[in-house]
Amino acid sequence: MLISRVVKMLVRELQQELDDIIRLQLLTDQYQEQSTSLEPWLDVRPDTVDKLRAVVSNVAALKSRLRHRIADCQDLQEVSWDCFSFF
C-alpha cells in the first residue's frame, strides 16, 4: 500500500515534468518562429527616420533664412531712420 502511493506520486511528478518539457518545446518552437519573422527588421532601418531628419533639416534652414531676412529688414529700418536724420 505504501509502495503503491509512492509509485503513484512518482508517476504524477514524472507526468508533470513531461508536461513541462512539452510546454517548453512548444515555447521554444514559437520563439524560433518569431525570431525568424523578426530577423529582417533588425537590419533594416526605417525610411521614416531619414524623412524626419530631412524635415528637421529643412525647418532649421527655413528658420535661419527667416532670421537673416528679419536682420536685413531691421538693418534697412535703421539705415532709413539715419537717412532722415540728415534732413
ChimeraX commands (.cxc) that place a marker at each C-alpha (Angstrom):
marker #1 position 0.00,0.00,0.00 radius 0.5
marker #1 position 2.75,2.48,0.88 radius 0.5
marker #1 position 4.74,1.45,-2.15 radius 0.5
marker #1 position 1.75,1.98,-4.46 radius 0.5
marker #1 position 1.28,5.51,-3.07 radius 0.5
marker #1 position 4.94,6.32,-3.61 radius 0.5
marker #1 position 4.78,4.93,-7.14 radius 0.5
marker #1 position 1.64,6.97,-7.89 radius 0.5
marker #1 position 3.29,10.13,-6.58 radius 0.5
marker #1 position 6.38,9.46,-8.68 radius 0.5
marker #1 position 4.29,8.82,-11.77 radius 0.5
marker #1 position 2.33,12.03,-11.16 radius 0.5
marker #1 position 5.53,14.06,-10.74 radius 0.5
marker #1 position 7.07,12.48,-13.83 radius 0.5
marker #1 position 3.91,13.28,-15.78 radius 0.5
marker #1 position 4.12,16.92,-14.63 radius 0.5
marker #1 position 7.75,17.08,-15.71 radius 0.5
marker #1 position 6.85,15.62,-19.10 radius 0.5
marker #1 position 4.10,18.22,-19.46 radius 0.5
marker #1 position 6.58,20.95,-18.58 radius 0.5
marker #1 position 9.05,19.62,-21.15 radius 0.5
marker #1 position 6.35,19.57,-23.84 radius 0.5
marker #1 position 5.35,23.17,-22.95 radius 0.5
marker #1 position 8.98,24.21,-23.10 radius 0.5
marker #1 position 9.37,22.61,-26.54 radius 0.5
marker #1 position 6.30,24.47,-27.78 radius 0.5
marker #1 position 7.60,27.76,-26.40 radius 0.5
marker #1 position 10.99,27.12,-28.00 radius 0.5
marker #1 position 9.33,26.50,-31.36 radius 0.5
marker #1 position 7.25,29.67,-31.02 radius 0.5
marker #1 position 10.35,31.64,-30.09 radius 0.5
marker #1 position 12.22,30.31,-33.13 radius 0.5
marker #1 position 9.33,31.22,-35.44 radius 0.5
marker #1 position 9.05,34.70,-34.00 radius 0.5
marker #1 position 12.79,35.22,-34.09 radius 0.5
marker #1 position 12.87,34.19,-37.74 radius 0.5
marker #1 position 9.99,36.52,-38.61 radius 0.5
marker #1 position 11.56,39.50,-36.79 radius 0.5
marker #1 position 15.13,38.99,-38.02 radius 0.5
marker #1 position 14.76,41.06,-41.21 radius 0.5
marker #1 position 13.58,44.04,-39.13 radius 0.5
marker #1 position 16.78,44.07,-37.10 radius 0.5
marker #1 position 18.98,45.02,-40.04 radius 0.5
marker #1 position 16.65,47.37,-41.90 radius 0.5
marker #1 position 16.45,50.99,-40.84 radius 0.5
marker #1 position 13.03,52.54,-41.47 radius 0.5
marker #1 position 12.77,55.28,-44.07 radius 0.5
marker #1 position 10.71,57.42,-41.74 radius 0.5
marker #1 position 13.79,58.30,-39.69 radius 0.5
marker #1 position 15.56,59.65,-42.77 radius 0.5
marker #1 position 12.44,61.55,-43.82 radius 0.5
marker #1 position 12.07,63.04,-40.35 radius 0.5
marker #1 position 15.70,64.15,-40.33 radius 0.5
marker #1 position 15.20,65.78,-43.74 radius 0.5
marker #1 position 12.16,67.67,-42.46 radius 0.5
marker #1 position 14.03,68.82,-39.35 radius 0.5
marker #1 position 16.93,69.98,-41.50 radius 0.5
marker #1 position 14.57,71.84,-43.83 radius 0.5
marker #1 position 12.84,73.56,-40.90 radius 0.5
marker #1 position 16.23,74.61,-39.49 radius 0.5
marker #1 position 17.24,76.06,-42.87 radius 0.5
marker #1 position 13.96,77.97,-43.15 radius 0.5
marker #1 position 14.35,79.36,-39.64 radius 0.5
marker #1 position 17.85,80.51,-40.50 radius 0.5
marker #1 position 16.65,82.24,-43.67 radius 0.5
marker #1 position 13.89,83.94,-41.70 radius 0.5
marker #1 position 16.35,85.18,-39.07 radius 0.5
marker #1 position 18.57,86.62,-41.81 radius 0.5
marker #1 position 15.65,88.36,-43.50 radius 0.5
marker #1 position 14.47,89.83,-40.21 radius 0.5
marker #1 position 18.00,91.07,-39.55 radius 0.5
marker #1 position 18.16,92.59,-43.04 radius 0.5
marker #1 position 14.82,94.34,-42.51 radius 0.5
marker #1 position 15.99,95.71,-39.17 radius 0.5
marker #1 position 19.18,96.96,-40.81 radius 0.5
marker #1 position 17.14,98.68,-43.52 radius 0.5
marker #1 position 14.91,100.32,-40.94 radius 0.5
marker #1 position 17.94,101.64,-39.04 radius 0.5
marker #1 position 19.50,102.97,-42.25 radius 0.5
marker #1 position 16.31,104.71,-43.32 radius 0.5
marker #1 position 15.99,106.46,-39.96 radius 0.5
marker #1 position 19.61,107.56,-40.26 radius 0.5
marker #1 position 18.90,108.99,-43.70 radius 0.5
marker #1 position 16.02,111.05,-42.33 radius 0.5
marker #1 position 18.19,112.46,-39.57 radius 0.5
marker #1 position 20.37,114.25,-42.14 radius 0.5
marker #1 position 17.42,116.31,-43.30 radius 0.5
marker link #1:1,2 radius 0.2
marker link #1:2,3 radius 0.2
marker link #1:3,4 radius 0.2
marker link #1:4,5 radius 0.2
marker link #1:5,6 radius 0.2
marker link #1:6,7 radius 0.2
marker link #1:7,8 radius 0.2
marker link #1:8,9 radius 0.2
marker link #1:9,10 radius 0.2
marker link #1:10,11 radius 0.2
marker link #1:11,12 radius 0.2
marker link #1:12,13 radius 0.2
marker link #1:13,14 radius 0.2
marker link #1:14,15 radius 0.2
marker link #1:15,16 radius 0.2
marker link #1:16,17 radius 0.2
marker link #1:17,18 radius 0.2
marker link #1:18,19 radius 0.2
marker link #1:19,20 radius 0.2
marker link #1:20,21 radius 0.2
marker link #1:21,22 radius 0.2
marker link #1:22,23 radius 0.2
marker link #1:23,24 radius 0.2
marker link #1:24,25 radius 0.2
marker link #1:25,26 radius 0.2
marker link #1:26,27 radius 0.2
marker link #1:27,28 radius 0.2
marker link #1:28,29 radius 0.2
marker link #1:29,30 radius 0.2
marker link #1:30,31 radius 0.2
marker link #1:31,32 radius 0.2
marker link #1:32,33 radius 0.2
marker link #1:33,34 radius 0.2
marker link #1:34,35 radius 0.2
marker link #1:35,36 radius 0.2
marker link #1:36,37 radius 0.2
marker link #1:37,38 radius 0.2
marker link #1:38,39 radius 0.2
marker link #1:39,40 radius 0.2
marker link #1:40,41 radius 0.2
marker link #1:41,42 radius 0.2
marker link #1:42,43 radius 0.2
marker link #1:43,44 radius 0.2
marker link #1:44,45 radius 0.2
marker link #1:45,46 radius 0.2
marker link #1:46,47 radius 0.2
marker link #1:47,48 radius 0.2
marker link #1:48,49 radius 0.2
marker link #1:49,50 radius 0.2
marker link #1:50,51 radius 0.2
marker link #1:51,52 radius 0.2
marker link #1:52,53 radius 0.2
marker link #1:53,54 radius 0.2
marker link #1:54,55 radius 0.2
marker link #1:55,56 radius 0.2
marker link #1:56,57 radius 0.2
marker link #1:57,58 radius 0.2
marker link #1:58,59 radius 0.2
marker link #1:59,60 radius 0.2
marker link #1:60,61 radius 0.2
marker link #1:61,62 radius 0.2
marker link #1:62,63 radius 0.2
marker link #1:63,64 radius 0.2
marker link #1:64,65 radius 0.2
marker link #1:65,66 radius 0.2
marker link #1:66,67 radius 0.2
marker link #1:67,68 radius 0.2
marker link #1:68,69 radius 0.2
marker link #1:69,70 radius 0.2
marker link #1:70,71 radius 0.2
marker link #1:71,72 radius 0.2
marker link #1:72,73 radius 0.2
marker link #1:73,74 radius 0.2
marker link #1:74,75 radius 0.2
marker link #1:75,76 radius 0.2
marker link #1:76,77 radius 0.2
marker link #1:77,78 radius 0.2
marker link #1:78,79 radius 0.2
marker link #1:79,80 radius 0.2
marker link #1:80,81 radius 0.2
marker link #1:81,82 radius 0.2
marker link #1:82,83 radius 0.2
marker link #1:83,84 radius 0.2
marker link #1:84,85 radius 0.2
marker link #1:85,86 radius 0.2
marker link #1:86,87 radius 0.2
view
